[in-house]
Amino acid sequence: LQLAESGGGLVQPGGSLTLSCVASGATLDYYGIGWFRQAPGKEREVVSCISSSGSSTNYADSVKGRFTISRVNTKNTVNLQMNSLKPEDTAVYYCARIPYYPSNYDTDYWGQGTQVTVSS
């Protein structure tokens, strides 16, 4: 299984971006997927997760109401719609498989990340 993120870039505060996590080599259908981010000098943190069916999601408090996670299993893709972006959202964003979400948050496969920079 390989995960590849895309959609990052430079955006002004208040702007929007949609990140995509596309899997190849295996299906994502039966697994939870999470988006994580790591800002310079900070620890990696979980941003949002979604269950295999899409029926269960969760969000970090810092992004609730602004970010939306979704999945299109027929396309082996999980998206993260990010609205009302703030400078503090600047980070490298990663997607990862969480095989047993929501029972636990252990991850196994990771993408290489995509940079999101929010700046005027």
Residue pairs with C-beta under 8 A, 6 or more apart in sequence:
1 23
1 24
1 25
1 26
1 97
1 109
2 23
2 24
2 25
2 109
2 111
3 21
3 22
3 23
3 95
3 96
3 97
3 109
3 110
3 111
4 21
4 22
4 23
4 24
4 111
4 112
5 19
5 20
5 21
5 93
5 94
5 95
5 111
5 112
5 113
5 114
6 19
6 20
6 22
6 114
7 17
7 18
7 19
7 20
7 114
8 17
8 19
8 93
8 114
8 115
8 116
8 117
9 17
9 115
9 116
9 117
10 117
10 118
10 119
11 17
11 85
11 116
11 117
11 118
12 118
12 119
12 120
13 85
13 86
13 87
13 118
13 119
13 120
14 84
14 85
15 85
15 118
16 81
16 82
16 83
16 84
16 85
17 82
17 85
17 116
18 79
18 80
18 81
18 82
19 35
19 79
19 80
19 82
19 93
19 95
19 114
19 116
20 77
20 78
20 79
20 80
21 33
21 35
21 77
21 78
21 79
21 80
21 95
21 111
22 75
22 76
22 77
23 76
23 77
24 76
27 73
27 76
28 52
28 71
28 73
28 76
28 77
28 78
28 97
29 52
29 73
29 76
30 52
31 52
31 97
31 98
31 99
31 101
32 49
32 50
32 51
32 52
32 97
32 98
32 99
32 100
32 101
32 102
33 49
33 50
33 71
33 78
33 95
33 96
33 97
33 98
33 101
34 46
34 47
34 48
34 49
34 50
34 95
34 96
34 98
34 101
34 105
34 107
35 46
35 47
35 48
35 49
35 69
35 78
35 80
35 93
35 94
35 95
36 44
36 45
36 46
36 47
36 93
36 94
36 95
36 96
37 44
37 45
37 47
37 89
37 91
37 92
37 93
37 94
37 116
38 44
38 45
38 91
38 92
38 94
38 113
39 88
39 90
39 91
39 92
42 91
44 94
45 60
46 60
46 105
47 59
47 60
47 63
47 67
47 80
47 93
48 57
48 58
48 59
48 60
48 63
48 67
48 69
48 80
49 57
49 58
49 69
49 98
49 101
49 102
49 105
50 56
50 57
50 69
50 70
50 71
50 78
50 101
51 57
51 101
51 102
52 101
54 70
54 71
54 73
56 101
56 102
57 69
58 102
59 67
59 69
62 88
63 82
63 89
66 82
66 83
66 84
66 85
67 80
67 81
67 82
67 83
68 80
68 81
68 83
69 78
69 79
69 80
69 81
70 78
70 79
70 81
71 77
71 78
71 79
72 78
72 79
78 95
80 93
82 89
82 116
85 116
85 118
86 118
87 118
87 119
88 118
89 116
89 118
90 116
90 117
90 118
90 119
91 115
91 116
92 113
92 114
92 115
92 116
93 113
93 114
93 115
93 116
94 110
94 111
94 112
94 113
94 114
95 110
95 111
96 107
96 108
96 109
96 110
96 111
97 107
97 108
97 109
97 110
98 104
98 105
98 106
98 107
99 106
99 108
100 106
